Amino acid sequence: QVQLEESGGGLVQSGGSLRLSCVVSGSIFSNKAMGWYRQAPGKQRELVALISTDYSANYVDSVKGRYTISRDNAKNTVYLQMNSLKPEDTAVYYCNTPSLVAIGYWGQGTQVTVSS
């Protein structure tokens, strides 16, 4: 069974940085695109960054230039470096792969709170 274990969230002041990590077990990590999603209170979950198997990355406009997604296939881990954080970045952040999103499978997520 696939497990998604996110970590690295916390409370940070506006302008600060955090680095999220997600370890994926029970699956062949290297042949899957991986994404970071977030859900703020009262809002729908959104995809903020996606990294393909060829390491190409795409970002939602609101995080471009501030977030960087990366992956380490040897460690079955995907990362999200978040800089210049804003209060509107406050959300629960999840990692996932499109095939699991399609069946509604999610990990527990990690809370990111940015104070103004």
Secondary structure, DSSP 4 states (H G I P E B T S, - for coil): --EEEEE--EEEETT--EEEEEEEESS-GGGS-EEEEEE-TTS--EEEEEE-TTS-EEE-GGGTTTEEEEEEGGGTEEEEEE-S--GGG-EEEEEE-HHHHHTT-----EEEEEE-
